[in-house]
Amino acid sequence: MWALRILSGPQAGSVLELKMGKNLIGRAPQCDIKLISSGVSKEHTEIAVFKDKIVVTDLRSSNGTYLNGVRVQSGVMRLGDKLGIHDVIADVIPAQESRAQRPQGQPSPQAPMPYYGGGAAPQMPQPMHMGMPQQNMGMPQGMPQPMAGMGMPGAGPAPAPAPAFQQGGFKGLVDKFNEYMDRVALPGVYKLPQFVEMKMVLLGFVVLFIFSTTLLSMIPMVQITRASIINESKRRAASIARTVATLNQAALLQNSYSSLSTNAAESEDGVKQVLIVQQSDGMILAPASRAGTTPDLPFVHSARREMRPQSVEVDSSTIGASFPIGLFDPNTGEQSVKAHAIVLYDIGSLAFDDGRAISLFMQTLVIASLIGLLLFYFMYKLIEYPLVTLNAQLDAAMREKTDNTVVDFQFPPLQALIGNVNSLLTRYINGDTDKGGGAAGFVNKDGEAENLMQMIGYPCVAISKEGRIISCNPSFLQVARAEMAQIQGQMYKAIPDVALQQNIEGLVARSRENPRGIHTDQLEFSGHLCILSCQAFCTGQEVDYYVITVSPTEGGS
């Protein structure tokens, strides 16, 4: 963890710990770090602490935020940098240094602080006293004292560490999950855009989401549909059994068994069997073809015991319904059951067939695809817009020598990138480069190469010193039989014509050995012999990019 050390002003000597994430600095009571200075705005600056860097962002303050004396909108703060919040000067130190009270002049016991800049890590700066006595730079009031076992003289043995779930709780589990994903799963995902265009990768994820969601949604849909079909089958089976009992009740009470009939019920769709079973001995009374036999059906025996109407699921494809047939007994005051109307009903008569199920799946898939593709369009534009906007602002900033690029997206990685871009522009414009060149030596070579491609009439292509295709004109695309989206920004080996690849490779190698000369080769295109010419464009002794043109031989067309 890190802490902010105040080097000037009324709070000089104070060391205020910074938390991971955003730290709001200003005069307002709600600020994480409250500064006592009339020139500091209520919400002046924000310091965002990440695992690998610290980003400072000015919150449109009246008197500005300064990094090493240069006013910035956003920038990355490195070890040794001085942060100016109006008239308050501060720097960043490791948090454990703020807890360790040690004699003056002794080195800090903590591990070396990581350095996020280029080159050798600078030494830790000594505090600026600004006229304050040096003893005021010690531990501020309210700073927690070191715990026992932290390496302090005379400390007792350190207690055993708490289990991970007690130390971090849910946040610890989330951190471990993120660490696992960053280390194992995501590296493979990050390689996909190296082989396929980013738009197609995003489209692939959307299509995968649409198909898997549609397929999985069929599971509860099938379950709900089956439950509805079973309920409807029970209702229909119970209705048919009641009808059979009503139609045959009079004949049964008169003991006219020959008059019993189940023909009307058997003709109903989905009916497997219809029986009238005698209560006393369980023998079948109707239909006549089975009269006098005993049915070997467990449901019939359970129906005789229940003595009341019922409708149950016999197996996965059959519903059983029963309805008692009898008359009122004045001696007992109860209904006397003489027989039961039994109906076995086929669930499949109401179920979806395979064709209807596939049709339902396809309809759901089409609807989900239309919505998913619409979402893909907006998602892709949401990703593309800040990059296009930032690139346009960066081109304008390099032409006009300004250091303020802004994209108002609440997305910390993007804001960190903008902060680095603004910091880099500030350093170039103010001459703060490693070679001391300043803005005068800063040229957009890619933009220069793109403009040059439009000025050359013959087919031509610009290739960076690493072998990346910077740009080409439409004539070259026709010669190479390629599309701009297919090769721009890719290595020259992405050109479909293998022979052209080999010629370019040879010309670049010769130009690298002798950058001052024009190197030529010959290659045949569609039966016409053409000359390939390569010229290296350099800044000083370093090659910036190569320009390769294709022109007809003398007398050719």
C-alpha positions in Angstrom: 0.0 0.0 0.0 1.0 3.7 -0.4 0.7 6.9 1.5 0.7 10.5 0.5 3.4 12.6 2.3 2.6 16.3 2.6 5.8 18.4 2.0 4.5 22.0 2.3 1.7 24.0 3.8 0.1 23.8 7.3 0.0 20.0 7.2 3.7 19.5 6.2 5.0 16.3 7.7 1.7 14.5 7.7 1.6 11.0 6.1 -1.9 10.1 4.9 -2.6 6.5 3.7 -4.0 5.9 0.3 -6.6 3.1 -0.2 -6.8 0.9 -3.3 -9.0 2.5 -5.9 -10.1 6.2 -5.9 -8.9 8.7 -3.3 -10.7 12.1 -3.4 -8.5 15.1 -2.3 -9.8 18.5 -1.4 -11.3 20.8 1.3 -14.8 19.2 1.5 -15.6 17.1 4.5 -16.5 14.1 2.3 -13.0 13.9 0.8 -10.8 10.9 1.7 -7.8 13.3 2.2 -8.8 16.8 3.5 -6.2 19.6 2.8 -6.2 22.8 4.8 -5.5 25.5 2.1 -7.8 28.2 0.8 -6.5 27.7 -2.8 -7.5 24.0 -2.8 -10.9 23.3 -4.3 -13.6 21.4 -2.4 -13.0 18.4 -4.7 -9.6 19.2 -6.2 -7.8 16.0 -7.3 -8.3 12.3 -7.4 -5.6 9.7 -6.9 -6.4 6.3 -8.2 -4.2 3.5 -6.8 -4.0 0.4 -8.9 -1.8 -2.7 -8.5 0.8 -1.5 -10.9 0.5 2.3 -11.0 -0.9 5.4 -9.4 -3.0 7.8 -11.6 -3.6 11.4 -10.7 -6.6 13.2 -12.3 -7.5 16.9 -11.8 -11.2 17.4 -11.1 -11.5 20.7 -13.0 -10.1 22.6 -10.1 -9.7 26.4 -10.1 -6.0 26.5 -9.4 -4.9 23.3 -11.1 -2.9 20.1 -10.4 0.8 20.0 -11.2 3.1 17.0 -11.8 6.8 18.0 -11.5 5.8 21.6 -12.1 3.7 20.9 -15.2 0.0 21.5 -15.0 -1.8 18.3 -16.0 -5.4 17.0 -16.5 -4.3 13.5 -15.8 -1.0 11.6 -15.5 0.8 8.7 -14.0 2.7 9.5 -10.8 6.1 7.7 -10.4 8.4 7.4 -7.5 10.3 10.7 -7.1 7.6 12.8 -8.8 6.3 15.8 -6.9 2.6 16.4 -6.9 1.4 20.0 -6.6 -2.2 20.5 -5.4 -2.3 24.3 -5.9 0.3 25.4 -3.3 0.5 22.1 -1.4 3.4 19.9 -2.5 3.3 16.1 -1.8 4.9 12.9 -2.9 4.1 9.2 -2.6 5.9 6.8 -0.2 5.2 3.2 0.8 2.6 3.0 3.6 4.8 0.8 5.8 7.4 3.7 5.9 4.8 5.9 7.4 4.3 3.3 10.2 7.9 2.7 11.0 9.3 5.3 13.5 13.1 5.0 13.1 16.0 7.4 14.0 16.8 10.1 11.5 19.1 9.0 8.7 18.5 5.3 9.0 17.2 3.5 5.8 13.7 2.3 5.6 13.3 -1.4 6.5 10.6 -2.1 3.9 11.1 -3.9 0.6 12.1 -1.8 -2.4 9.2 0.1 -4.0 8.4 -1.0 -7.5 9.2 1.5 -10.2 6.7 2.0 -13.1 8.7 4.3 -15.3 11.4 3.4 -17.9 15.1 3.2 -17.1 16.7 2.8 -13.7 14.6 3.3 -10.7 15.2 6.7 -9.1 16.1 7.0 -5.4 13.5 7.8 -2.8 13.4 11.6 -2.5 14.0 13.2 0.9 11.2 15.3 2.2 11.2 19.0 1.5 11.1 20.9 4.8 9.7 24.2 3.5 11.0 25.9 6.5 9.5 23.4 9.0 11.7 21.7 11.6 12.8 18.3 10.6 11.4 16.6 13.6 7.9 17.5 12.3 8.4 15.0 9.5 7.9 12.0 11.8 4.8 9.9 12.5 1.7 12.1 12.4 -0.9 12.0 15.2 -3.4 9.2 14.8 -1.1 7.0 12.7 -1.4 3.4 14.0 1.7 1.9 15.7 3.5 -1.2 14.3 2.0 -4.5 15.4 4.0 -7.0 17.4 5.9 -9.4 15.2 6.4 -7.0 12.3 10.2 -7.0 12.6 10.4 -4.2 15.2 13.0 -4.4 18.0 11.7 -6.2 21.1 8.5 -7.4 19.4 7.2 -10.8 20.5 6.4 -13.7 18.2 3.9 -12.9 15.5 0.5 -14.6 15.8 -0.5 -17.3 13.4 -2.1 -15.8 10.2 -5.9 -16.1 10.0 -7.3 -18.3 7.3 -7.8 -16.8 3.9 -11.6 -16.8 4.2 -11.3 -14.8 7.5 -8.7 -12.4 6.1 -10.5 -11.5 2.9 -14.0 -13.0 3.2 -16.0 -12.6 0.0 -13.6 -10.0 -1.4 -10.7 -12.5 -1.0 -12.6 -15.2 -2.9 -13.3 -12.6 -5.7 -9.6 -11.6 -5.8 -8.6 -15.3 -6.1 -11.1 -15.9 -8.9 -9.8 -12.8 -10.8 -6.2 -13.9 -10.3 -7.1 -17.4 -11.6 -8.9 -15.9 -14.6 -6.0 -13.5 -15.4 -3.4 -16.3 -15.2 -5.2 -19.3 -16.7 -8.3 -18.5 -18.8 -8.0 -15.0 -20.2 -4.5 -15.4 -21.9 -6.1 -17.7 -24.4 -9.0 -15.3 -24.9 -6.5 -12.4 -25.5 -4.9 -14.4 -28.3 -8.1 -14.6 -30.3 -7.9 -11.0 -31.7 -4.3 -11.8 -32.9 -5.8 -14.3 -35.4 -9.3 -12.9 -36.1 -10.5 -9.4 -36.4 -11.8 -8.0 -33.1 -15.2 -7.4 -34.5 -15.5 -11.1 -35.4 -14.3 -12.2 -32.0 -17.0 -10.1 -30.3 -19.6 -11.4 -32.7 -18.5 -14.9 -32.0 -19.1 -14.4 -28.2 -22.5 -12.9 -28.9 -23.5 -15.8 -31.2 -22.3 -18.3 -28.6 -24.4 -16.5 -25.9 -27.5 -16.4 -28.1 -27.3 -20.1 -29.0 -26.5 -21.4 -25.5 -29.1 -19.2 -23.9 -31.8 -20.3 -26.3 -30.8 -23.9 -25.9 -30.8 -23.7 -22.1 -34.1 -21.8 -22.1 -35.8 -24.8 -23.7 -35.2 -26.9 -20.5 -37.5 -25.0 -18.2 -39.9 -24.4 -21.2 -40.2 -28.2 -21.7 -40.7 -28.8 -18.0 -43.4 -26.2 -17.7 -45.1 -27.4 -20.9 -45.0 -31.0 -19.6 -46.5 -30.0 -16.3 -49.3 -28.2 -18.1 -50.0 -31.2 -20.4 -50.2 -33.5 -17.4 -52.6 -31.3 -15.6 -54.8 -31.0 -18.7 -54.6 -34.8 -19.2 -55.7 -35.4 -15.6 -58.7 -33.0 -16.1 -59.8 -34.7 -19.3 -59.4 -38.2 -17.9 -61.4 -37.3 -14.8 -64.1 -35.8 -17.0 -64.4 -38.9 -19.2 -64.5 -41.2 -16.1 -67.3 -39.1 -14.6 -69.3 -39.2 -17.8 -68.9 -43.0 -18.0 -70.2 -43.3 -14.4 -73.2 -41.1 -15.1 -74.2 -42.9 -18.3 -74.0 -46.3 -16.7 -75.3 -45.6 -13.2 -79.0 -46.5 -13.8 -78.2 -49.8 -15.5 -75.8 -50.7 -12.8 -78.3 -50.0 -10.0 -80.8 -52.2 -11.8 -78.2 -55.0 -12.1 -78.6 -54.8 -15.8 -75.0 -55.6 -16.6 -75.6 -56.3 -20.2 -76.7 -52.7 -20.7 -73.4 -51.3 -19.5 -71.4 -49.6 -22.3 -68.0 -47.9 -22.6 -68.0 -47.4 -26.4 -68.5 -43.6 -26.4 -65.6 -43.1 -24.0 -63.3 -45.4 -25.9 -63.7 -43.3 -29.1 -62.3 -40.2 -27.3 -58.8 -39.1 -28.5 -56.1 -40.2 -26.1 -58.1 -42.9 -24.3 -56.2 -46.1 -23.9 -58.7 -48.2 -21.8 -62.2 -47.7 -20.2 -63.3 -50.2 -17.6 -66.2 -50.6 -15.2 -64.9 -52.6 -12.3 -67.1 -54.1 -9.6 -66.3 -52.9 -6.1 -66.8 -56.2 -4.2 -64.5 -58.5 -6.1 -62.7 -56.3 -8.6 -64.1 -58.1 -11.6 -64.6 -56.2 -14.9 -68.3 -55.6 -15.8 -67.7 -53.7 -19.0 -66.7 -53.7 -21.8 -68.4 -57.0 -22.6 -65.2 -58.4 -24.3 -63.5 -58.4 -21.0 -66.4 -59.0 -18.6 -65.7 -61.5 -15.9 -61.9 -61.1 -15.8 -59.8 -59.3 -13.2 -57.6 -56.5 -14.4 -53.9 -56.7 -13.5 -53.6 -53.0 -13.0 -52.3 -51.6 -9.6 -54.2 -48.4 -10.2 -57.6 -50.3 -10.3 -56.9 -51.8 -6.8 -55.9 -48.4 -5.4 -59.1 -46.8 -6.8 -61.2 -49.5 -5.1 -59.6 -48.6 -1.8 -59.9 -44.8 -2.1 -63.7 -44.8 -2.7 -63.6 -41.3 -4.1 -62.8 -39.8 -7.5 -59.1 -39.5 -8.2 -56.8 -38.7 -11.1 -53.1 -39.7 -10.9 -50.0 -40.1 -13.1 -49.7 -43.9 -13.5 -46.4 -43.7 -15.4 -44.5 -41.2 -17.6 -47.0 -41.6 -20.5 -50.3 -42.6 -18.8 -52.9 -40.8 -16.6 -55.3 -43.0 -14.5 -58.7 -41.6 -13.5 -61.5 -43.3 -11.5 -65.0 -42.3 -10.5 -67.2 -44.3 -8.1 -70.7 -45.5 -9.2 -73.3 -46.1 -6.5 -76.4 -44.9 -4.7 -77.4 -43.4 -1.4 -78.0 -46.0 1.4 -80.8 -44.7 3.8 -79.8 -47.2 6.4 -76.2 -45.9 6.8 -76.8 -42.4 5.5 -73.7 -42.8 3.2 -73.1 -43.3 -0.5 -72.9 -47.0 -1.3 -70.3 -47.7 -4.1 -71.1 -50.7 -6.3 -68.5 -50.2 -9.0 -65.8 -47.8 -10.4 -65.5 -46.2 -13.8 -61.7 -46.5 -14.7 -60.1 -44.5 -17.5 -56.4 -44.8 -18.7 -55.5 -41.7 -20.7 -52.4 -41.2 -23.0 -50.4 -38.1 -22.1 -48.8 -38.1 -25.6 -52.0 -37.1 -27.2 -51.6 -33.6 -26.0 -47.7 -33.4 -26.0 -45.6 -31.6 -28.6 -44.2 -33.7 -31.4 -40.6 -33.4 -32.4 -41.5 -31.1 -35.3 -43.3 -28.6 -33.1 -40.5 -28.6 -30.6 -37.9 -27.9 -33.2 -40.1 -25.2 -34.7 -40.4 -23.6 -31.2 -36.7 -23.7 -30.8 -36.0 -22.1 -34.2 -38.5 -19.3 -33.5 -36.9 -18.6 -30.2 -33.5 -18.7 -31.8 -34.4 -16.2 -34.5 -35.9 -13.7 -32.0 -32.9 -14.0 -29.7 -30.6 -13.6 -32.8 -32.3 -10.4 -33.8 -32.0 -8.9 -30.3 -28.5 -10.2 -29.9 -27.2 -8.7 -33.2 -28.8 -5.4 -32.2 -27.0 -5.5 -28.9 -23.7 -6.5 -30.7 -24.0 -3.4 -32.9 -24.3 -1.1 -29.9 -21.6 -3.0 -27.9 -19.1 -2.8 -30.8 -19.9 0.9 -31.3 -19.4 1.5 -27.5 -16.0 -0.1 -27.8 -15.0 1.6 -31.0 -16.2 5.1 -30.2 -13.6 6.0 -27.4 -10.7 4.5 -29.4 -11.7 6.5 -32.6 -12.3 9.7 -30.5 -9.0 9.3 -28.7 -7.1 8.7 -31.9 -8.6 11.8 -33.6 -7.8 13.9 -30.5 -4.3 12.5 -30.4 -3.7 13.4 -34.1 -5.0 16.9 -33.4 -2.9 17.2 -30.3 0.3 16.3 -32.2 -0.5 18.8 -34.9 -1.5 21.6 -32.6 1.0 20.8 -29.8 -1.6 20.5 -27.1 -1.6 18.0 -24.2 -5.3 17.6 -23.4 -7.2 14.5 -24.6 -10.5 13.7 -23.0 -13.0 10.9 -23.4 -15.8 11.2 -20.8 -16.3 7.4 -20.2 -16.5 6.1 -16.6 -14.0 3.3 -17.4 -10.9 3.3 -15.2 -8.5 1.5 -17.7 -9.5 4.0 -20.4 -9.0 7.0 -18.1 -5.6 5.6 -17.0 -4.7 5.3 -20.7 -5.8 8.9 -21.3 -3.7 10.0 -18.3 -0.6 8.3 -19.8 -1.3 9.8 -23.2 -1.6 13.3 -21.7 1.5 12.8 -19.6 3.4 11.7 -22.7 2.2 14.7 -24.7 3.1 17.0 -21.9 6.7 15.6 -21.7 7.2 16.0 -25.5 5.7 19.4 -25.7 7.8 20.7 -22.8 11.0 19.0 -24.0 11.0 16.4 -21.3 12.1 13.4 -23.3 14.8 10.8 -22.7 16.9 12.3 -25.5 16.0 15.9 -24.8 14.3 16.3 -28.1 11.0 17.9 -27.1 8.1 18.5 -29.4 10.2 19.4 -32.4 11.5 15.8 -32.7 8.1 14.2 -32.2 6.5 13.3 -35.6 3.6 11.1 -36.3 5.4 8.7 -38.7 2.4 6.6 -39.3 0.4 9.6 -40.4 3.3 10.7 -42.6 3.4 7.3 -44.3 -0.4 7.3 -44.8 -0.2 10.8 -46.5 2.7 9.6 -48.7 0.7 6.6 -49.9 -2.0 8.9 -51.3 0.6 11.0 -53.2 2.1 8.2 -55.1 0.3 7.2 -58.3 1.8 3.7 -58.6 0.7 0.8 -56.3 2.6 1.3 -53.1 2.7 0.1 -49.5 4.4 1.5 -46.3 5.9 -1.0 -43.9 7.2 -0.2 -40.4 10.7 -1.3 -39.3 9.1 -4.2 -37.4 7.4 -5.4 -40.6 3.9 -4.1 -39.9 1.8 -2.7 -42.8 1.2 0.9 -41.9 -0.9 1.8 -45.0 -1.2 1.3 -48.7 -3.2 2.8 -51.6 -6.1 1.2 -53.4 -3.9 0.3 -56.4 -1.7 -1.9 -54.2 -4.8 -3.7 -52.9 -5.7 -4.6 -56.4 -2.2 -5.9 -57.2 -2.0 -7.8 -53.9 -5.6 -9.1 -54.2 -6.4 -8.1 -50.6 -8.8 -5.9 -48.6 -7.6 -3.0 -46.5 -9.2 -4.5 -43.3 -7.4 -7.8 -44.0 -3.8 -6.4 -44.1 -3.6 -2.9 -42.5 -1.9 -3.1 -39.2 -0.9 -6.7 -39.8 2.6 -8.1 -40.6 3.5 -8.0 -44.3 3.1 -11.9 -44.2 -0.7 -11.3 -44.2 -0.5 -10.4 -47.9 -2.1 -13.3 -49.7 0.4 -13.3 -52.6 3.3 -15.5 -51.3 5.7 -14.4 -54.1 5.0 -10.7 -53.3 5.7 -11.5 -49.6 9.1 -13.0 -50.5 10.1 -10.0 -52.7 9.1 -7.6 -49.9 11.1 -9.5 -47.4 14.2 -9.4 -49.6 13.9 -5.7 -50.4 13.4 -4.8 -46.7 16.5 -6.8 -45.8 18.6 -5.0 -48.4 17.2 -1.6 -47.4 18.0 -2.4 -43.7 21.7 -3.0 -44.7 21.9 0.1 -46.9 19.1 2.6 -45.9 20.4 5.3 -48.2 19.9 3.5 -51.5 16.9 2.5 -53.6 16.7 -1.3 -54.0 14.7 -3.0 -56.8 13.5 -6.4 -57.8 11.2 -7.8 -60.5 7.9 -9.7 -60.2 5.3 -10.8 -62.7 1.6 -9.8 -62.1 -1.1 -11.3 -64.4 1.5 -11.8 -67.2 3.0 -8.3 -66.9 6.6 -7.9 -65.6 6.8 -5.2 -62.9 9.6 -3.5 -60.9 9.4 -3.4 -57.1 11.4 -0.5 -55.7 12.1 -0.1 -51.9 13.3 3.1 -50.2 13.9 3.4 -46.4 12.8 6.6 -44.7 15.0 7.5 -41.7 15.2 9.9 -38.8 18.9 10.2 -38.2 20.5 6.8 -38.3 17.2 4.9 -37.4 14.8 3.6 -40.0 11.2 4.7 -39.4 9.5 2.8 -42.3 10.0 1.4 -45.8 8.0 2.5 -48.9 7.7 -0.2 -51.6 6.3 0.8 -55.0 5.2 -1.4 -58.0 5.8 0.1 -61.4 5.7 -1.4 -64.9 9.0 -2.1 -66.8 10.1 0.2 -69.5 7.5 0.0 -72.3 5.1 -1.9 -70.1 1.6 -0.8 -69.0 
